[in-house]
Amino acid sequence: MAKHIGMSLFLIFLLFFLSWVWGGPSQTAGIDVPPAGNGGAQTDGDQQAPVGTKGVDSATSITVLVDGKVQQTDMASYLLGVLRAEMPASFEEEALKAQAVAARTYILHKILNGGSANHPEADACNDINCCQAFRSQADAAASWGDAAETYEAKLRQAVEETDGMCVLYQGAPALTVFHSSSVGTTQDAAAVWSGDVPYLKGVETPEGEDTVPGYRSTASFPAGELHDLLQTALPEANLSGNPSDWFSHIQQQANGTVTSLAVGGVEISGSKLRSILGLRSTCFTISFADDGAAVFSVTGYGHGVGMSQYGANVLAAGGMGYADILTWYYTGTEVKQYTLKRG
């Protein structure tokens, strides 16, 4: 157990450190807002009914930093705000339940392992580069339109019907990172963040171009812009000559995920290049236009570790329950009710 907790602490520190050093919209804290979802935050003026009056979640008090202000709330209300932001409300009910459990488990793991140095005054925040996205009922309703009442009820049901349920590894809440979509398989944590976590192993995942909007994307960089981005992040790199000569020794997995490459003679991970350039994933190929511009053809979205949200939706559509979805993506875990005890 001590070894597991140590690994988790190291991984959390590494994620925050890399996010600070590399910058960019890489969501290196492990949380990705899916392309179909929207972010947002609850404001002091957002009045909404409690999610429930009984249960483990409603009895669990947490503090959340939202737009610079610390707010006291309960776990049930917090999770509802996270669900509004982190997963499309149109998803299958069992996928939404899986997301609710993953979000609950993630914040409990964070609390039990010392919280975040970014906001020691609060258990969680609404910065996706640190914690989880959060969206108010009013903001969500404005986006949902005529479906607002139906969607709100659907998300509340997902929270209430999984009350207190967590993904446990050796009896403790796991680090339940998640992402939008992968390409055939998810990734080992060690392959992405250089820190092994026994339950964050690569597994098969069923989503694809027919089930994920924007599954394939391109990102183009004029030679000058590409040079400046790379040179700033990698000052030791030799970026003279043609941009097509800057990239070499590209190592890829069978699904196309780039694990490592050399940029101007400097060996880096595919994850670092993703962060530098703001690519949607590390599954990419590189081509060059006649004017020297680099074109990255990217598949999937997110860091690829843990639960794939679109994969979870496909599994749910096929009849899989939320607990089985979670144990599918988090190897060797179990889903049980867990009550937070502080102090």
C-alpha positions as CSV (number, residue, x, y, z in Angstrom):
1,M,0.0,0.0,0.0
2,A,2.8,2.4,0.9
3,K,4.4,1.7,-2.4
4,H,1.1,2.4,-4.3
5,I,0.6,5.7,-2.5
6,G,4.1,6.7,-3.2
7,M,3.7,6.0,-6.9
8,S,0.5,8.0,-7.0
9,L,2.0,11.0,-5.3
10,F,5.0,10.9,-7.6
11,L,2.7,10.8,-10.6
12,I,0.6,13.7,-9.4
13,F,3.7,15.8,-8.8
14,L,5.0,14.8,-12.2
15,L,1.8,15.8,-14.0
16,F,1.7,19.3,-12.3
17,F,5.4,19.8,-12.9
18,L,5.3,19.0,-16.6
19,S,2.2,21.2,-17.1
20,W,4.1,24.1,-15.5
21,V,7.3,23.5,-17.5
22,W,5.8,22.7,-20.9
23,G,2.6,24.8,-20.8
24,G,0.1,24.5,-23.6
25,P,-3.4,22.9,-23.6
26,S,-2.2,19.4,-22.9
27,Q,-4.4,18.8,-19.8
28,T,-1.5,17.1,-18.2
29,A,-3.3,16.7,-14.9
30,G,-5.0,13.8,-16.6
31,I,-8.4,15.3,-17.3
32,D,-9.7,16.0,-20.8
33,V,-12.9,17.8,-21.7
34,P,-14.3,15.8,-24.6
35,P,-14.9,17.7,-27.9
36,A,-18.6,17.5,-27.5
37,G,-18.5,18.9,-23.9
38,N,-18.3,22.5,-22.6
39,G,-16.5,24.0,-19.7
40,G,-17.7,26.5,-17.1
41,A,-17.9,27.3,-13.5
42,Q,-20.5,27.9,-10.8
43,T,-20.8,31.5,-9.6
44,D,-22.0,32.7,-6.2
45,G,-25.3,33.8,-7.8
46,D,-26.1,30.3,-9.3
47,Q,-29.0,29.1,-7.1
48,Q,-29.8,25.4,-7.6
49,A,-31.5,22.7,-5.6
50,P,-29.3,20.1,-3.8
51,V,-28.8,16.9,-5.7
52,G,-30.2,14.8,-2.8
53,T,-31.0,15.0,0.8
54,K,-29.6,11.6,1.9
55,G,-26.6,9.5,1.1
56,V,-22.9,9.4,1.3
57,D,-22.3,12.1,-1.3
58,S,-24.6,14.7,0.2
59,A,-23.0,14.1,3.7
60,T,-19.5,14.6,2.3
61,S,-18.5,18.2,2.6
62,I,-15.7,19.6,0.3
63,T,-14.3,23.0,-0.6
64,V,-13.9,24.0,-4.3
65,L,-11.9,26.9,-5.7
66,V,-14.0,28.4,-8.5
67,D,-12.7,31.4,-10.4
68,G,-10.5,32.4,-7.5
69,K,-13.2,32.0,-4.8
70,V,-13.4,29.2,-2.3
71,Q,-16.9,27.7,-2.0
72,Q,-18.2,25.1,0.5
73,T,-20.4,22.4,-1.1
74,D,-21.2,18.7,-0.9
75,M,-19.9,15.9,-3.0
76,A,-23.2,15.3,-4.8
77,S,-23.5,18.9,-6.0
78,Y,-19.8,19.1,-7.0
79,L,-20.1,15.9,-9.1
80,L,-23.2,17.2,-10.9
81,G,-21.2,20.3,-11.9
82,V,-18.3,18.1,-13.1
83,L,-20.6,15.9,-15.1
84,R,-22.2,18.9,-16.9
85,A,-18.7,19.9,-18.0
86,E,-16.8,16.7,-18.5
87,M,-19.1,14.5,-20.5
88,P,-21.9,15.1,-23.1
89,A,-25.3,14.7,-21.4
90,S,-26.5,12.9,-24.5
91,F,-24.3,9.9,-23.6
92,E,-25.6,6.5,-22.4
93,E,-26.8,6.4,-18.8
94,E,-24.2,3.8,-17.8
95,A,-21.4,5.9,-19.4
96,L,-22.5,8.9,-17.3
97,K,-22.6,6.8,-14.2
98,A,-19.0,5.6,-15.0
99,Q,-18.0,9.2,-15.4
100,A,-19.6,10.2,-12.1
101,V,-17.8,7.4,-10.3
102,A,-14.5,8.3,-11.9
103,A,-14.9,11.9,-11.0
104,R,-15.8,11.1,-7.4
105,T,-12.8,8.7,-7.1
106,Y,-10.4,11.2,-8.6
107,I,-11.2,13.9,-6.1
108,L,-11.1,11.5,-3.1
109,H,-7.7,10.2,-4.2
110,K,-6.5,13.8,-4.4
111,I,-7.8,14.6,-0.9
112,L,-6.4,11.5,0.6
113,N,-3.0,12.1,-0.9
114,G,-2.5,15.6,0.4
115,G,-4.5,17.7,-2.1
116,S,-2.9,20.1,-4.6
117,A,-0.1,22.6,-3.9
118,N,-1.8,24.8,-6.4
119,H,-4.7,25.5,-4.0
120,P,-4.0,24.2,-0.4
121,E,-7.0,26.1,0.8
122,A,-9.4,24.0,-1.3
123,D,-10.0,20.3,-2.1
124,A,-10.6,20.9,-5.8
125,C,-10.7,23.6,-8.4
126,N,-12.3,24.2,-11.8
127,D,-9.0,24.4,-13.7
128,I,-8.8,21.4,-16.0
129,N,-5.0,21.6,-16.0
130,C,-5.1,20.8,-12.2
131,C,-8.4,19.2,-11.3
132,Q,-11.7,18.7,-13.1
133,A,-13.9,21.0,-15.2
134,F,-17.0,22.4,-13.5
135,R,-20.2,23.9,-15.0
136,S,-23.1,25.6,-13.4
137,Q,-26.7,24.6,-14.0
138,A,-27.5,28.0,-15.6
139,D,-24.6,27.7,-18.1
140,A,-25.4,24.2,-19.0
141,A,-29.1,25.0,-19.5
142,A,-28.3,27.8,-21.8
143,S,-26.3,25.4,-24.0
144,W,-28.7,22.5,-23.8
145,G,-31.8,24.6,-24.9
146,D,-35.0,22.6,-25.0
147,A,-33.3,19.5,-23.7
148,A,-32.1,21.2,-20.5
149,E,-34.6,19.8,-18.1
150,T,-34.2,16.2,-19.5
151,Y,-30.4,16.4,-19.4
152,E,-30.2,17.9,-15.9
153,A,-32.4,15.1,-14.6
154,K,-30.3,12.5,-16.4
155,L,-27.1,13.7,-14.8
156,R,-28.7,13.9,-11.4
157,Q,-29.8,10.3,-11.7
158,A,-26.2,9.3,-12.7
159,V,-24.9,10.9,-9.5
160,E,-27.6,9.6,-7.2
161,E,-27.6,6.1,-8.5
162,T,-23.9,5.8,-7.9
163,D,-23.9,7.5,-4.5
164,G,-20.6,7.0,-2.7
165,M,-19.4,4.4,-5.3
166,C,-15.6,4.5,-6.0
167,V,-13.0,2.7,-8.0
168,L,-10.8,1.1,-5.4
169,Y,-7.3,-0.4,-5.7
170,Q,-6.2,-2.4,-2.7
171,G,-9.0,-0.7,-0.7
172,A,-8.1,2.9,-1.5
173,P,-9.5,5.3,-4.1
174,A,-7.5,5.0,-7.4
175,L,-6.1,7.8,-9.5
176,T,-8.9,7.6,-12.0
177,V,-7.6,9.8,-14.8
178,F,-9.7,9.8,-18.0
179,H,-9.6,11.2,-21.6
180,S,-11.9,11.7,-24.5
181,S,-10.9,9.0,-27.1
182,S,-8.1,6.7,-28.0
183,V,-7.0,4.7,-31.0
184,G,-7.7,1.0,-30.5
185,T,-6.0,0.9,-27.1
186,T,-5.5,3.1,-24.2
187,Q,-2.0,3.9,-22.8
188,D,0.1,2.7,-19.9
189,A,0.8,5.5,-17.5
190,A,4.5,4.7,-17.6
191,A,4.5,5.3,-21.4
192,V,3.0,8.8,-21.0
193,W,4.3,10.1,-17.7
194,S,7.3,7.9,-16.9
195,G,5.7,6.7,-13.7
196,D,4.2,3.2,-13.4
197,V,0.7,2.9,-11.8
198,P,-0.4,-0.8,-11.6
199,Y,-4.1,-0.1,-12.5
200,L,-3.3,2.4,-15.3
201,K,-2.5,-0.1,-18.0
202,G,-3.3,-0.1,-21.7
203,V,-6.4,-1.9,-22.7
204,E,-8.5,-2.3,-25.8
205,T,-11.1,0.4,-26.4
206,P,-13.9,0.3,-29.0
207,E,-14.4,3.9,-30.1
208,G,-13.6,5.0,-33.7
209,E,-14.3,7.4,-36.5
210,D,-17.9,6.4,-36.7
211,T,-18.6,7.1,-33.0
212,V,-16.4,10.1,-32.1
213,P,-16.9,13.5,-33.6
214,G,-13.6,15.1,-34.7
215,Y,-11.8,11.8,-34.3
216,R,-9.3,12.8,-37.0
217,S,-7.9,16.3,-37.1
218,T,-5.0,18.3,-38.6
219,A,-2.8,21.0,-37.2
220,S,-0.6,23.1,-39.5
221,F,2.4,25.2,-38.6
222,P,4.2,27.6,-40.9
223,A,7.9,27.0,-40.8
224,G,8.6,30.2,-38.8
225,E,6.0,29.6,-36.2
226,L,7.1,26.0,-35.8
227,H,10.7,27.1,-35.4
228,D,9.8,29.5,-32.7
229,L,7.6,27.1,-30.7
230,L,10.2,24.3,-30.8
231,Q,13.2,26.6,-30.1
232,T,11.6,28.2,-27.1
233,A,10.7,24.8,-25.6
234,L,14.0,23.1,-26.7
235,P,16.7,25.7,-26.8
236,E,19.4,23.1,-27.3
237,A,17.8,21.8,-30.5
238,N,19.5,22.4,-33.9
239,L,16.7,23.8,-36.1
240,S,18.7,25.0,-39.0
241,G,17.8,24.0,-42.6
242,N,14.6,22.5,-43.8
243,P,11.8,21.8,-41.2
244,S,11.5,18.3,-42.7
245,D,15.0,17.6,-41.4
246,W,14.2,18.6,-37.8
247,F,12.3,15.4,-37.0
248,S,13.9,12.0,-36.9
249,H,14.0,8.6,-35.1
250,I,10.2,8.6,-34.7
251,Q,9.1,5.6,-32.6
252,Q,5.5,4.6,-32.8
253,Q,3.2,2.0,-31.3
254,A,1.2,-0.3,-33.6
255,N,-1.8,2.1,-33.3
256,G,0.3,5.0,-34.5
257,T,0.9,6.6,-31.1
258,V,4.3,8.4,-31.1
259,T,6.3,7.3,-28.0
260,S,9.5,9.2,-28.8
261,L,11.3,11.1,-31.5
262,A,14.3,13.4,-32.0
263,V,13.7,17.1,-32.7
264,G,16.7,19.0,-33.9
265,G,18.8,16.2,-32.4
266,V,17.1,16.3,-29.0
267,E,15.3,13.1,-27.9
268,I,11.9,13.9,-26.4
269,S,8.6,12.0,-25.8
270,G,5.6,12.1,-28.1
271,S,3.7,13.6,-25.1
272,K,6.2,16.5,-24.8
273,L,5.8,17.4,-28.5
274,R,2.0,17.2,-28.1
275,S,2.3,19.7,-25.2
276,I,4.6,22.0,-27.1
277,L,2.4,22.2,-30.2
278,G,-1.0,21.7,-28.5
279,L,-1.8,18.6,-30.5
280,R,-5.0,16.7,-29.6
281,S,-3.2,13.5,-29.0
282,T,0.2,11.7,-29.4
283,C,-1.2,9.6,-32.3
284,F,0.0,11.6,-35.2
285,T,2.0,11.6,-38.5
286,I,3.9,14.5,-39.9
287,S,4.0,15.7,-43.5
288,F,5.4,18.9,-45.1
289,A,3.9,21.3,-47.6
290,D,6.0,22.9,-50.4
291,D,6.4,26.1,-48.4
292,G,7.9,24.2,-45.5
293,A,4.8,24.2,-43.3
294,A,4.5,21.1,-41.1
295,V,1.1,19.3,-41.1
296,F,0.3,17.0,-38.2
297,S,-2.5,14.5,-38.9
298,V,-3.9,13.5,-35.5
299,T,-6.2,10.8,-34.4
300,G,-8.1,10.7,-31.0
301,Y,-8.1,13.3,-28.3
302,G,-6.3,13.3,-24.9
303,H,-3.4,11.7,-23.1
304,G,-4.8,8.2,-23.6
305,V,-4.5,7.0,-20.0
306,G,-7.3,5.5,-18.0
307,M,-11.0,5.6,-19.1
308,S,-11.8,6.7,-22.6
309,Q,-15.1,8.6,-22.4
310,Y,-16.2,7.8,-25.9
311,G,-15.1,4.2,-25.4
312,A,-17.2,4.0,-22.3
313,N,-20.2,5.3,-24.3
314,V,-19.7,2.6,-26.9
315,L,-19.4,-0.1,-24.2
316,A,-22.5,1.2,-22.5
317,A,-24.5,1.2,-25.8
318,G,-23.5,-2.4,-26.1
319,G,-25.0,-3.3,-22.7
320,M,-22.1,-3.0,-20.3
321,G,-22.9,-1.6,-16.8
322,Y,-20.9,1.2,-15.3
323,A,-19.0,-0.9,-12.8
324,D,-17.8,-3.3,-15.6
325,I,-16.8,-0.3,-17.7
326,L,-14.7,1.1,-14.9
327,T,-12.9,-2.2,-14.1
328,W,-12.3,-2.6,-17.8
329,Y,-10.3,0.6,-18.0
330,Y,-8.7,0.5,-14.5
331,T,-7.0,-2.9,-14.4
332,G,-7.3,-4.9,-11.2
333,T,-9.7,-2.5,-9.4
334,E,-13.1,-3.0,-7.8
335,V,-16.1,-0.7,-7.6
336,K,-17.5,-0.3,-4.1
337,Q,-19.0,2.3,-1.8
338,Y,-16.4,4.4,0.0
339,T,-16.9,7.0,2.8
340,L,-14.3,9.8,3.2
341,K,-13.0,10.1,6.8
342,R,-10.8,13.2,7.4
343,G,-8.3,13.6,10.2
